[in-house]
């Protein structure tokens, strides 16, 4: 579409928002954008409608069809209501759960959503205050609901909010339900078609009683309760980074038996402005800086953190020199998989039909651990909904041990169907005392894994491209990589290419093409090289980024070689960045 055609289309769309169905504040914001000489803000606000990606609906808050506001949230809820009433027409009463995180406007969006569901005759269970995302998944299953939503933008900056939609199994929606819901949402052309007037008798407020059941169930997955009793006073610093984790994670750790939880008081303050951090993302060192300082001051042994909706977990540990280092998502996933499989084996719980799940961009060392211990591995797309899809398909057939992804998400239990920082914090703490029982720190346990299963270094690079022009640029980059794949990466010959958009693989060694066994297509490219390097490239589903996942491997025989492997890996990554043109 040409620029003048795009602008005219955007203006036409925006003028609909000047109608009497929209509130005065919204109308004035839209009119101000229409009156501006520079149309950039108008175009960004209206050039498209927010769509469900790997994490649902997510966007900057403000007026417009491409923004998070009561009308885009309202349209999503009305569309979801319409779909639920069609899909579950045989049920006497359709039921949903509504939750929210700490973000600005999250409570308002949650209450408006509850009103709309009830206006459509749907029974609503609305949490009395902010709650972790995994608790919403848990509650859908616990209360036998058909769907549920949580208002959250996860770890995005404070300008953002979002809307995650779940199906009756407690997992985020996938095809056909996500596409069918979008189709229903797209039928709603203006605010007049949204039922905002609630039926209050259909809204039930829930809270502490669910918390207690959730924590009680989380205690059942503990594998080392006896060891915890011996080391119950282990000093653990925890920060919720101003988010929902403050409601449950300290309580869950105490329920596990840990008695020495040290708070970062400034970050226990619930705030959608995230006043102590630039970004509330546990992947970023700055987000854990205050917790690490608290750990130094108190001589703690472990730092734990959760993002604003408490589905992602961050951790920091001390190395052999006593210096604090942050674990990345691949390292925590490795620790989880190693600990769970090892402990299941020690306790005689491995019967031969167990499995774990990882995403295709997560470290291949997990595959090595699984294969050597005769545990089946499923590889899935990025987004925890795909891990949940495997859990649904295997329910009653095979036994779930755990599943995770490099983006700091892991799930240790099968009665939740989304990543869970509440259980992850508990199991990480348990893992620390399990290592302590063997005379090891968590850092030393990680090095032990590398020595046993091979060293891997994973470096993720995100290239940010804002707005429509950025989206176009990302599309062009993917097209270039797809049509002109590299012959070598970082000095190592490319031997294998996976293109998940066409579900085709190509072996360059014997020039043979083959099919990739995945449930649907996805805009992801992967290159594998002779020296064991894996490169994955994909546009983010929730942020204006193109992501590059670099993974290099080295065999090591002793601790001295481990230190050298780290340096060698970093040199390889520098060459890889040059090869891909992202240095």
Phi, psi and omega in degrees: 000131179290160184302317182291325177292319179298314182296320180293321178296318180296317180297318180298317179294317182295324183296333175300326182283002175266359182288164184293346178289342182261147183289163187299320181298317179296315181301318182292323178295317180293317179299320179297321178293320178295328183279342182292142178293319178275118185274008187303312182295320179299314181296314181297328183279338188229358188292343176207172173261145175300137181235160176287125174248210181295338180241018179090211181274130180205136180187175177289143179281141180156182179280144176128160183287341179256024181230157175275118179204178185295339182272321175290320174295318179297317180295320178298317181289321178294316178297317178295320177300313180301318181291317179299318181293331175283312186292327182243037181300336181284346182273142179294323180217120174277138184231143178223158173250140177234126178225174179203163178257204187272359190290155175303134179077355182299316180296318180298313180298322180294316181293320178296319178297317178299318178300315183293315177304312182295323178299336178267010177083017182262134177288129183244133169251105184257124178294144185289342180199185183300147180214154176299146177307313182299335179290332176294314177302314179301316186291324176305313181289318184295320184264004177065041182273163180267341182197177176189158177224156168224136177272109182197150171241027175053240186259011180296163176301167188296340180289345187263154163217173184200179189212106177262131181248137184239154178259182189294342177275000180086006180259154173299147187292140170234180180300142004272354190293322179294315181293321179294323177294316177302319179299319178293320178298318183293342177286341182276111188266338178205172186295337180295343181268000180263129180275098183270341186279114188282160166251092190302333181293345180266002180253118178250128178275130179237164182187251190303324182297325177287318178306313183296319179294318181299310180294322177300317178291324179298328180296336183289344182266358177299137182246354186219046185297326179294320179292321178302320180300325181284336183233035187295339182266015175306130183281120181235121174270132178230136173230133175272359185049050176073009188251199190287341181301334180300335182288326191231330189293314175301321180294320179292319178298320177294321178296328177290338179119000179279129188249356186236063180271121182257124183268152168261093192307319183297331183263358170284346179291119180284122182200130175285354176270350179045061194296338183262359182225154173284319179222132182275045186252115181296351174287339185262127183307324183298330182291335181256004186301316181293323179293320179294320177297320177297320179296320178296317183292332185253001183057045179284167182252344184208140172245130177238146179214152173231152178282177188305328179255012172055042170250337177256145182242138173242154181211150174228143181225164177268135175276185185292341178270002180082011180268142180280135176226144179274135173278138174271176186295326177292322180292318178294321178298318177300313180299316179301309184297315180299311183297312183297313181294316180299315183290320177301320180295313180299326182270002179072025182270347180280117183249353178108355180239024182272160179211158170233165181227140171222167176268159186296340180264002180271154188310137179285348177299331175299321178298319180298315179299314181298312184297318182292337180256010176059040175250131183291141178243132172250133178254128185227171177293163174297143184112123187293345178298334181281328173295317178297327179297318176296318180299320179295316183291331183263357183300128181083354180248311182231165184256124180282129175261314181178166179204148181197175181220159184294342183273041169069025178243135176214152178227118183263349185237156182261358180266006170236151182233036172210161180301148193221106178285341179292305179291325181297319177297318180296316182287326175297317177297318178297320179298322180297319180282333174297316177295318181301321179300331180265007181079022182241154167268169176298323177300315180291328176295320178297317179296324177298320178298315180298319180293325183279323189242002180101144182275136174226144177235126180242127178232124179256135179236127178247128175254114185276133177224100188282150169069193182294318180297322178294319179298320178295320180293320177297318178300318180294322179296315179297321179297318180295314179296325183286317185275337181228069184295148179292145177277325176220153178228122179061030179086003180243135185294133175286126182249340187212136178232129173248126175242104185282350175287329178251355185056041178239140173245152180225120174271116181280344179292315180241011177055043180248136177260146180213167182267148176260130184271088179227156186289339180199176178276161177206145184280071181227138174242142174227139175238135176242140184243171183301326184269017175088005179288141174237129177239127176240139180230128178204146170286143177294145177274349186232350183223159182280067185222153162250132188249138176241124180249113181253129180226122179238153186231149175213136174277135181230148182248339182208173184298325180297320178293331178299315180296320178292323181299322178300313181294316179299320181297317180297323177295320177297318181297321178299319178292323178298316179300320178296316181299324183271355179074030181237018181293000000 
